[in-house]
Amino acid sequence: MDAGITREQVWIQHIPQQQNQDFAIACYETNDPEQSFKVLATSDKPWAVKFREHLKNAHGLDIAQSPMQINELVVNWKE
């Protein structure tokens, strides 16, 4: 893929204390997260346009207008 993403995983986090307040948690494997999201936010290829439209329609997130902020890794434990 042009964005360098090699794996995508998405979970739905159900919040029992708040009705209809579920969250989508997405994990993307890539060697360069900032470059990957830059490609996702700016590419005019059909898959990227469709990805942006999905984020906007499903989550109200417009990465073309406000770039994704990369999360800070605080725990990376492995046995």
TORZARO-676883 format. One line per 5 residues: their letters; for each residue x, y, z of N, C-alpha, C, O. Coordinates in steps of 0.2 Angstrom, whole numbers, plus 2048, in hexadecimal, padded with zeros to 3 digits. Atoms other than C-alpha are relative to their C-alpha. Example, Ala and Ser with C-alpha at 12.3 -4.5 7.8 and 13.67 -1.06 7.14 Angstrom:
% TORZARO-676883
AS	804 7FA 800 83E 7EA 827 804 806 800 809 805 803 ~ 7FC 7FA 7FF 844 7FB 824 7FC 805 803 7FF 80B 804;
This chain:
% TORZARO-676883
MDAGI	804 7FA 800 800 800 800 804 806 800 80A 806 803 ~ 7FC 7F9 801 806 812 7FC 802 803 807 807 806 808 ~ 7FF 7FD 7FA 804 817 80E 805 7FC 805 807 7FE 80A ~ 7FB 804 7FD 810 809 814 7FD 7FC 806 800 7FA 80B ~ 803 804 7FA 803 801 820 800 7F9 7FE 7FE 7F7 7F8;
TREQV	7FF 808 801 806 7EE 821 7FA 7FC 804 7F9 7F7 802 ~ 805 804 7FD 7F8 7EA 82D 7FB 805 803 7FD 80B 806 ~ 806 7FC 7FC 7E7 7F2 834 7FC 7FB 804 7FA 7F6 802 ~ 805 804 7FB 7DD 7EC 843 7FC 805 803 7FE 80B 804 ~ 805 7FC 7FD 7CD 7F4 849 7FC 7FC 805 7FA 7F7 804;
WIQHI	804 802 7FB 7C4 7F1 859 7FB 805 802 7FC 80B 801 ~ 805 7FC 7FD 7B4 7F7 860 800 800 807 7FF 7FA 80A ~ 800 7FF 7F9 7B5 7FD 872 7F9 802 802 7F7 807 801 ~ 806 7FE 7FD 7A4 7FC 87A 800 803 807 804 800 80B ~ 800 7FC 7FA 7A1 808 888 7F9 7FF 804 7F5 802 802;
PQQQN	807 802 7FD 793 800 893 7FD 806 804 7F7 806 805 ~ 802 7FA 7FC 792 810 89E 7FC 805 7FC 7F8 809 7FF ~ 803 7FA 805 78D 81B 88F 7FD 7FC 7FA 801 7FA 7F6 ~ 803 803 806 780 815 883 802 803 7F9 803 809 7F9 ~ 7FE 7FD 806 785 817 871 806 804 7FF 807 808 7FB;
QDFAI	7FA 7FC 800 796 81D 875 806 7FB 7FF 80B 7FB 802 ~ 7FB 804 802 7A0 80F 86D 806 803 7FC 805 808 7F9 ~ 7FA 7FD 804 7B2 813 866 803 7FB 7FC 803 7F5 7FD ~ 7FC 804 804 7BB 80C 858 808 801 801 80A 807 802 ~ 7F9 800 7FF 7CD 808 85C 804 7FD 7FA 803 7F7 7F9;
ACYET	7FC 803 806 7D9 806 84D 807 800 801 80A 804 805 ~ 7F8 801 800 7EB 800 84C 802 7FF 7F9 800 7FA 7F6 ~ 7FD 801 806 7F5 802 83D 808 7FE 801 80B 802 804 ~ 7F9 801 800 806 7FA 83A 804 803 7FA 802 802 7F5 ~ 7FC 7FC 805 813 805 831 806 802 803 807 802 809;
NDPEQ	7F9 7FE 7FD 825 809 832 800 808 801 805 80A 804 ~ 800 7F9 800 821 81C 830 7F9 803 801 7F6 805 7FC ~ 807 7FE 7FF 810 821 838 7FF 807 7FD 7F9 808 7FA ~ 801 7FA 802 812 833 834 7FF 801 7F8 7FB 804 7F5 ~ 800 800 808 815 830 821 7FA 7FC 7FE 7F7 7FE 7F9;
SFKVL	806 804 801 807 823 821 7FA 804 800 7F6 804 7FB ~ 806 7FC 7FF 7FA 82F 827 800 806 7FB 7FB 808 7F9 ~ 7FF 7FA 805 801 83D 81C 7FD 7FD 7F9 7F9 801 7F6 ~ 802 803 806 7FE 831 80D 7F8 7FF 800 7F5 801 7FB ~ 808 802 800 7EC 82C 813 7FD 807 800 7F7 807 7FD;
ATSDK	803 7F9 800 7E8 83F 816 800 804 7F9 7FC 808 7F8 ~ 7FF 7FC 806 7EE 845 805 7FF 7FD 7F9 7FF 800 7F4 ~ 800 804 806 7EE 837 7F8 7F9 801 7FC 7F4 801 7FF ~ 806 800 804 7E1 839 7EA 7FE 7F9 7FD 7FA 7F9 7F8 ~ 802 807 803 7E1 826 7E6 7FA 7FE 803 7F8 800 809;
PWAVK	807 802 7FE 7D0 81E 7E8 800 7FD 807 7FB 7FE 80B ~ 800 804 7F9 7D4 813 7F7 801 805 806 7FE 805 80B ~ 7FE 7FB 7FB 7DB 823 801 7FA 804 800 7F8 806 806 ~ 807 7FC 800 7CB 82D 7FC 7FB 7FC 804 7F8 7FF 808 ~ 805 804 7FC 7C0 81F 802 802 7FF 807 7FD 800 80B;
FREHL	7FE 801 7F9 7CA 81D 812 7FE 807 804 7FB 806 809 ~ 802 7F9 7FD 7C8 830 816 7F8 801 800 7F6 803 806 ~ 808 800 7FF 7B5 82F 812 7FE 7FC 805 7F9 7FE 809 ~ 802 804 7FB 7B3 821 81D 801 803 807 7FD 803 80B ~ 7FE 7FD 7F9 7BC 829 82C 7FB 806 801 7F9 807 807;
KNAHG	804 7FA 7FF 7B2 839 829 7F8 7FE 801 7F5 801 806 ~ 807 802 7FF 7A1 830 827 7FF 7FC 807 7FA 7FD 80A ~ 801 804 7FA 7A3 823 835 802 803 806 7FF 802 80C ~ 7FD 7FD 7F9 7AD 82D 842 801 807 800 803 80A 805 ~ 800 7F9 800 7AC 83F 83D 807 803 800 808 809 802;
LDIAQ	7F9 7FE 800 7BF 840 83A 802 802 7F9 801 7FD 7F5 ~ 7FE 7FE 806 7C5 84A 82C 808 801 800 80A 806 801 ~ 7F8 800 800 7D8 846 82A 803 804 7FB 809 806 7FB ~ 7FE 7FB 805 7D9 851 81B 801 807 802 805 80B 800 ~ 800 7FA 7FD 7D5 860 825 804 801 806 807 806 807;
SPMQI	7FC 800 7FA 7DD 85C 835 804 7FA 801 801 7F5 803 ~ 7FC 806 800 7EB 850 835 800 7FC 806 7FF 7FF 80C ~ 800 805 7FA 7EC 841 840 806 802 805 80B 802 802 ~ 7FA 800 7FB 7F6 843 850 802 7F9 802 7FE 7F5 804 ~ 7FD 807 7FE 801 834 853 7FF 7FF 807 802 803 80B;
NELVV	801 801 7F8 7FD 82C 864 807 7FE 802 80C 7FC 7FF ~ 7FA 801 7FD 80B 82B 870 800 7F9 803 7FC 7F7 807 ~ 800 807 7FD 810 819 874 803 800 807 808 803 809 ~ 7FE 800 7F9 811 817 887 802 7F9 803 805 7F9 808 ~ 7FE 807 7FD 812 804 88A 801 7FC 7F9 7FD 7FC 7F5;
NWKE	7FE 805 805 81A 7F7 87E 803 7FA 803 809 7F9 802 ~ 7FE 805 7FD 81B 7E8 888 7FF 7F9 7FC 7FA 7F9 7F8 ~ 800 806 803 81F 7D7 881 804 7FB 804 80A 7FC 806 ~ 7FD 806 7FC 824 7C6 889 805 7FD 7FC 809 7F8 7FE;
